[in-house]
């Protein structure tokens, strides 16, 4: 009788354990890579932001984004954008800080929308730390975060973003 009780309990435990749904996720710290090019969208205009010496620096309102990401694939360069708002000089980071909204659009038109802190350093290095706010299509239930940085190419004026890390759960 004890053996029958033990076997029944074992089978019942195995049955319930197999019913636990594991969420698919991609968690990468080094290979969560995106190779992006940020091109200043001059049509959107520029902000004049006061520098620490009371002079003004001109910084873009928007960037057009092209390239691709390991887990998203190629981006739709016509629709993928980075919009900037509320620039100010942050003395803690010695950089211009603002709120950024990054809209990744994949080749099928599905979107991942990130928002968060965007930093533009005086030496034309940029960096962001964004949270995944929402998505559409196959990304509608996605969550996560993204950190990236890159430098301006002095020949083209574009920013090359090569180092990214983050977490995405769909």
Beta strands, then each sheet from edge to edge (+ up, - down):
strand 1: 25-28
strand 2: 34-40
strand 3: 46-50
strand 4: 56-60
strand 5: 62-69
strand 6: 73-74
strand 7: 81-90
strand 8: 95-105
strand 9: 111-121
strand 10: 125-135
strand 11: 143-152
strand 12: 159-169
sheet 1: 1+ 12- 2+ 5- 6+
sheet 2: 1+ 12- 11+ 10- 9+ 8- 7+
sheet 3: 3+ 4-
end
